[in-house]
Amino acid sequence: MIDYKGVDFSKILKRYDVEAQNETTPEAVAKKMLPADPVLKNVAECVLYMKFKDVGPATTEALKTHKPLDIINKGLVVGMECVAKLYAEHIYYLPEIMMAAKTMEIGIAIAEKQIPGGRETKATVVMHAAEGDPHDIGKNIAAVMLRSSGYTVIDMGKDVAVTDVVAKVEEVKPLMVTGTALMTTTMTAFPRAAEILVKDGVNIPFMAAGGAVNREFAESFELGIYSEKAPQTPPIADKVLAGYDWKRVRDEWDNIVGGA
Amino acid sequence: MAYGSADEMVFGTAKQPVSYGFGIKVGAGRVIPELNYAPRPGKEKDPESLRKEYVDYIAKDALNRAVTVGFPDVQLETEWVSQMGNPKMATPVVEGQKAICEKFHEEYGINCAVRQTIPDQREAEEGYRPGMGGKHAYPEALFQCAEIACENGADVLSCETLGGKELADYAVTNGDITAFLFGVGYLGSIDMEYVWSQFVDIAKKNKVVAGGDTNCSGANTSMFMAGGYLDNDVQRTFSAVTRAISAARTLVAWECGASGPDKDCGYEGPIVKSIAGKPTAQEGKNCQCAHCDLQGNLIAQCCDLWSNESVEYHPEFGGSSVQCWLGSIGYEVSLMNTAIQCGQEKTLRDLYMISDRARGPEGYILAYDNAYQIGKAIAENGDNIYLRAKAAGLTAAKLIKGGYEGKEIQLTNKQLEVLDVIIKDLEALPDDEDKFFEYCDKKYSELVPLYDKKNYGL
């Protein structure tokens, strides 16, 4: 082997990841965001630090003194918002998101039981991976992020037939529908599904995403909007919830996903 | 180990070269460009459209360009689109690609062949093995595809099998190295043996070369999510260790009798080549049409085929996309073969390797000297699919730690923290395979809803 001991690697490559790493601690970021109320703070910290064994007892304890909706919205959800902030600042990574979301869901499930008629979420989103496509890891991550942002997700899984997608959308009338595809020949299912929906008078955004999909393709068919990566899905959903139709999402896409 | 030392490993030469197609000799002293492509959306609408796309446009364009710029060899790789599970869609493509290769070989003397990579559409929830009652009958279709490919003109049979994927997805998204070891290293190896023993029989029956596999669905998912310096989903130390574990699984196809070359997207190729001496296909700097990685030069160090991964067929300024990317891989191969002819192959190999050695942990463990060490750890554990996969992962993790402490490679604090957890987790696992299975079976039955041991005959 060539002797490379004297090689100055900084002349060959630059480790931007090492140079730019965020030395801030989760505690420092969360300090400004956590609730002042000690009971709610305890619940939020369970989510923030992914204490999925502690969140149940903490939520049960909180229910003795606080309303279930407050525990959810001012405790568990705030904890998750801290996690999202830490993720955006490269302090937390995907595994922390997944574990924190799981922790939050445990707490929500306990608190929800005390709410007559259950908790209302922001809206429902139907998700699927295209027919013939067995790859759905991106969709699964986006589903966790949507749930963490307060949406109900109907996850139809992978390899879902166009007719099944259309039937589900027409049955539950969601805020929007998403489809992911990793192959150029499976993503063609999206315009086919959208065409039927349009014909049937359904006018909701059809988010197309996944390795094979690009913005040009996603915006090539009626209803189609694009998501490049999973964290972009909640902010887009929020805009749809705020009244944006699929055309306006397309027009303002760069601004909507700018921070995601 | 097929090689007495890491230094014996170099691009273009394998201990067990393989010949097939129209004059192709892989691992026999020169590197061969392997072009991979995808049809334009919509071309899957009927058999004639698909045949025309793959044969009259893609294959013809590529072979024309190879002749135009004087490449002596070219291998085409067709990764079947899902619609080719239907024999009416697949057969004309396979037959047509064989015929056009023969025509160019006869007309110009160019050495050429086609690798047919069949799709594994099996789903854990429907069952991985024939007869498990899934509504799509994907396991049955998998073996039918192998028959169709081999009966109609494949030169090399390959597949990107999915065994262990349900655990790998969970492992990567949750940062759980034990889940990856269980899913890919253990269950994946069981599935590979089941599938590849049958693929080898089908290939032999039809006088086709059984090439090999890749852990695309596991280690590549991990690598892509780990991404580059601006990404923050998966730690690159985690991804590097998953790569090492995946080598123990990819090796199984060759142990079942497949002769190589393995699949281009299996970045674990240098590790498995060090053990078995069979030719490996690799991809890196010239596959930017498909994805970016952090070892674009390094991974060329020991390749026998050099690939572009995949490009959608479309026009570019320099011709069609397949022509442009064949030019890209073909000229790189030409440089490698020039180095071989000038007796400078080890120098070029080392330059490739050194340029990416410190770029990231995955490249670091794939550098041929480190890949060889991981290969040895696998070989020392023989046929025990659990212990060898664990040894591969632990060796890789400790190599990175050593490289970090020796100031050869930098790590972020988070990468180091995750690395330490990986070492701790792997060292805490039992040495006994049965105990490991018992532990994982219980744990992941609860955590991973799609996990079903029946998919692995357990």
Interface residues (C-beta under 8 A of the other chain):
Chain A: M1 I2 Y4 V7 F9 I12 L13 R15 Y16 D17 V18 A20 Q21 E23 Y87 H90 Y93 L94 P95 M98 M99 G132 D133 P134 H135 I137 N140 I141 G157 K158 D159 M183 T184 T185 T186 M187 T188 F217
Chain B: D7 A38 P39 R40 P41 G42 K43 E44 V81 S82 Q83 D120 Q121 R122 E123 E125 H136 L162 K165 D169 V172 T173 N174 G175 D176 S217 T221 M225 G228 Y229 L230 N232 D233 V234 Q235 E312 K346 T347 D350 L351 I354 S355 D356 R357 A358 R359 D369 Q410 L411 T412 N413 K414
